[in-house]
Amino acid sequence: MSHEIVKPVFERSDDRGIFREILNVGSWESLVSGAMNPGSVMGNHYHKETVVFFYLLNGSAEINTIHIESGIKDKFKLNAQQGVLLKPYESHAVMFTQSSEFLMLKSIKYDPADPDTYHFAVED
């Protein structure tokens, strides 16, 4: 399994500023943003139903994934203005290598009564 690194599909830059169309596929219920410090790790879990789009606004991160059913692993780096789709049953660990700000879209909003989040550590 090799992940496609997603870059903006359209960008307009003029005297007003910059406009980026980052993603133009999918159906999303939740938008999350955050800022992480170097060395911090998010994830080490998978979802059975939720699709996640993870996008770095700035900074950089290394992402390790393993499909828990097939055992297929992938490891790749994201830089600023790059993202990736993480699919169900793909355990993921995002390790931030620089101070970073991110956006994350989730196809199913978080419900504490049914979180669709299952711990599964991703190893190098």
C-alpha positions, 0 to 999 in steps of 0.5 A: 500500500502506497499513500498518495500525497495530496497537494492543492488541486488549485491555487490562485495568488494575486495582490489580494492574497492566496486562495487554495482548493486543497481537496475536492472529493469526499463527504465530511462531518467534522473539521479539526485543527491543531498545532503540535510540537516537534516529537509529538505523536498523534494516532496509534489507532485506526477507525472501522468506518471513518475516513480521515483527511490529514493536511499540514498547513505548515511544518512537517511530519512522518506518517507510519501506517499499517493496514490491520487486516492485510499487514501492509505497511507504509511510511512517508513524510508530509511537508507544508501544504501536503495531505493524505487520506487515511482509510478505515482499518489503517492504523496511523501514527503521525510524528511531527518533526517540526512545529506544525499546524494541521487541518483534519477532516473526518467523514464521521463526526466524533461521538464519545458514546461510539468513537470509532477509534481502536488502539493499535500501535504502529511500529517502524 
